[in-house]
Amino acid sequence: MKLENKTIIVTGSGRGIGRYIAKRLGREGANIVVTARTEEDLEKTCNEINDEGGNAIFIKGDVTREDDVKNVVNNTIKKFGKVDVLVNNAGAGLRKYLWETKAEEFEEIMDVNVKGVFFYMKHVIPEMESHGGLIINISSGAGKAGIPTLSVYCASKFAVIGLTEAAAGEVGRIVKIVALCPASVDTGMFKRLFPEEKADLKPEEVAQKVADICVHSEMYNSGQSIELY
Ligand SMILES: NC(=O)c1ccc[n+]([C@@H]2O[C@H](COP(=O)([O-])OP(=O)(O)OC[C@H]3O[C@@H](n4cnc5c(N)ncnc54)[C@H](OP(=O)(O)O)[C@@H]3O)[C@@H](O)[C@H]2O)c1
């Protein structure tokens, strides 16, 4: 168990990649805070971790609401004393031609994928600066190259890399911030957007990479984008 005594918040961990990340990190002995909007998903992930001998709690919250984010961070500190690792995984997808995209759709993607990452970094960094920490922002291969029909999603994932690089230069050296950019992953989001295609990665592979980054964070530079194909 390589992450004993570490406390880790995983956003969007009720299902999809986040659920696998939370379970994988739970097996390394970390205290896990599972968070998203759907309570029954959160309860399920949390029970799965605890049934395997892990230590997880869930706190319901919407990443687009600053008060919810503050509540998750404050209650994590109340329960476990600190936040060592934040995995900003919650995300929303959209596959549409740019000119068919409604303003509300643009706003929703930007709110979840960019504002959510911003709020969590904003409220976790001051907490981490007293004792150190690691932030892993889940961007995407779509954050490295523009993909037709994913223009707004790509814009949001490029923005995650911008937030990562800029904030990494703002924080003290004891807080490391990286972006992880996976190729397509076999989850509900991928199946909904690309029902006719096969994904490149399994969610377990992304979870393994996140665990490797947590355990061997010295191998990565702050501000770095780590590609996973
Ligand atoms: N699947 C892929 O091919 C792929 C590839 C590269 C990167 N990614 C990225 O990986 C991350 C996870 O994707 P996924 O495929 O696992 O998606 P998913 O299966 O749709 O799961 C998304 C998770 O995010 C949560 N979420 C969505 N909106 C939220 C909000 N406003 N507040 C809090 N939680 C919210 C969802 O829970 P609730 O709806 O209950 O809140 C759910 O737990 C995303 O950032 C995605 O962009 C995915």
Ligand as a Chemical Component Dictionary entry (heavy atoms), coordinates in Angstrom:
data_LIG
# 
_chem_comp.id                   LIG 
_chem_comp.type                 NON-POLYMER 
_chem_comp.pdbx_formal_charge   0 
_chem_comp.three_letter_code    LIG 
# 
loop_
_chem_comp_atom.comp_id 
_chem_comp_atom.atom_id 
_chem_comp_atom.alt_atom_id 
_chem_comp_atom.type_symbol 
_chem_comp_atom.charge 
_chem_comp_atom.model_Cartn_x 
_chem_comp_atom.model_Cartn_y 
_chem_comp_atom.model_Cartn_z 
_chem_comp_atom.pdbx_ordinal 
LIG N1  N1  N 0  -14.124 8.734  -22.186 1  
LIG C1  C1  C 0  -13.141 9.236  -22.952 2  
LIG O1  O1  O 0  -12.917 8.825  -24.125 3  
LIG C2  C2  C 0  -12.208 10.270 -22.384 4  
LIG C3  C3  C 0  -10.953 10.458 -22.997 5  
LIG C4  C4  C 0  -10.085 11.424 -22.487 6  
LIG C5  C5  C 0  -10.473 12.187 -21.384 7  
LIG N2  N2  N 1  -11.712 11.990 -20.820 8  
LIG C6  C6  C 0  -12.064 12.810 -19.675 9  
LIG O2  O2  O 0  -12.104 11.959 -18.547 10 
LIG C7  C7  C 0  -13.038 12.474 -17.586 11 
LIG C8  C8  C 0  -14.048 11.405 -17.206 12 
LIG O3  O3  O 0  -14.763 11.031 -18.395 13 
LIG P1  P1  P 0  -15.681 9.729  -18.480 14 
LIG O4  O4  O 0  -15.542 9.205  -19.845 15 
LIG O5  O5  O -1 -15.440 8.855  -17.302 16 
LIG O6  O6  O 0  -17.139 10.422 -18.350 17 
LIG P2  P2  P 0  -18.515 9.851  -17.731 18 
LIG O7  O7  O 0  -18.526 8.372  -17.831 19 
LIG O8  O8  O 0  -19.588 10.631 -18.392 20 
LIG O9  O9  O 0  -18.414 10.278 -16.188 21 
LIG C9  C9  C 0  -18.360 11.637 -15.885 22 
LIG C10 C10 C 0  -18.323 11.817 -14.385 23 
LIG O10 O10 O 0  -18.283 13.233 -14.111 24 
LIG C11 C11 C 0  -19.361 13.586 -13.258 25 
LIG N3  N3  N 0  -19.854 14.933 -13.550 26 
LIG C12 C12 C 0  -20.355 15.422 -14.719 27 
LIG N4  N4  N 0  -20.757 16.683 -14.569 28 
LIG C13 C13 C 0  -20.500 17.016 -13.268 29 
LIG C14 C14 C 0  -20.705 18.186 -12.486 30 
LIG N5  N5  N 0  -21.267 19.296 -12.999 31 
LIG N6  N6  N 0  -20.330 18.179 -11.180 32 
LIG C15 C15 C 0  -19.762 17.076 -10.633 33 
LIG N7  N7  N 0  -19.546 15.937 -11.322 34 
LIG C16 C16 C 0  -19.921 15.914 -12.622 35 
LIG C17 C17 C 0  -20.429 12.520 -13.522 36 
LIG O11 O11 O 0  -21.316 12.348 -12.418 37 
LIG P3  P3  P 0  -22.731 13.095 -12.239 38 
LIG O12 O12 O 0  -23.331 13.245 -13.604 39 
LIG O13 O13 O 0  -23.465 12.214 -11.315 40 
LIG O14 O14 O 0  -22.380 14.422 -11.607 41 
LIG C18 C18 C 0  -19.554 11.284 -13.698 42 
LIG O15 O15 O 0  -19.225 10.734 -12.433 43 
LIG C19 C19 C 0  -13.664 13.696 -18.244 44 
LIG O16 O16 O 0  -12.991 14.861 -17.818 45 
LIG C20 C20 C 0  -13.422 13.458 -19.721 46 
LIG O17 O17 O 0  -13.449 14.646 -20.458 47 
LIG C21 C21 C 0  -12.567 11.047 -21.283 48 
# 
loop_
_chem_comp_bond.comp_id 
_chem_comp_bond.atom_id_1 
_chem_comp_bond.atom_id_2 
_chem_comp_bond.value_order 
_chem_comp_bond.pdbx_ordinal 
LIG N1  C1  SING 1  
LIG C1  O1  DOUB 2  
LIG C1  C2  SING 3  
LIG C2  C3  SING 4  
LIG C2  C21 DOUB 5  
LIG C3  C4  DOUB 6  
LIG C4  C5  SING 7  
LIG C5  N2  DOUB 8  
LIG N2  C6  SING 9  
LIG N2  C21 SING 10 
LIG C6  O2  SING 11 
LIG C6  C20 SING 12 
LIG O2  C7  SING 13 
LIG C7  C8  SING 14 
LIG C7  C19 SING 15 
LIG C8  O3  SING 16 
LIG O3  P1  SING 17 
LIG P1  O4  DOUB 18 
LIG P1  O5  SING 19 
LIG P1  O6  SING 20 
LIG O6  P2  SING 21 
LIG P2  O7  DOUB 22 
LIG P2  O8  SING 23 
LIG P2  O9  SING 24 
LIG O9  C9  SING 25 
LIG C9  C10 SING 26 
LIG C10 O10 SING 27 
LIG C10 C18 SING 28 
LIG O10 C11 SING 29 
LIG C11 N3  SING 30 
LIG C11 C17 SING 31 
LIG N3  C12 SING 32 
LIG N3  C16 SING 33 
LIG C12 N4  DOUB 34 
LIG N4  C13 SING 35 
LIG C13 C14 SING 36 
LIG C13 C16 DOUB 37 
LIG C14 N5  SING 38 
LIG C14 N6  DOUB 39 
LIG N6  C15 SING 40 
LIG C15 N7  DOUB 41 
LIG N7  C16 SING 42 
LIG C17 O11 SING 43 
LIG C17 C18 SING 44 
LIG O11 P3  SING 45 
LIG P3  O12 DOUB 46 
LIG P3  O13 SING 47 
LIG P3  O14 SING 48 
LIG C18 O15 SING 49 
LIG C19 O16 SING 50 
LIG C19 C20 SING 51 
LIG C20 O17 SING 52 
# 
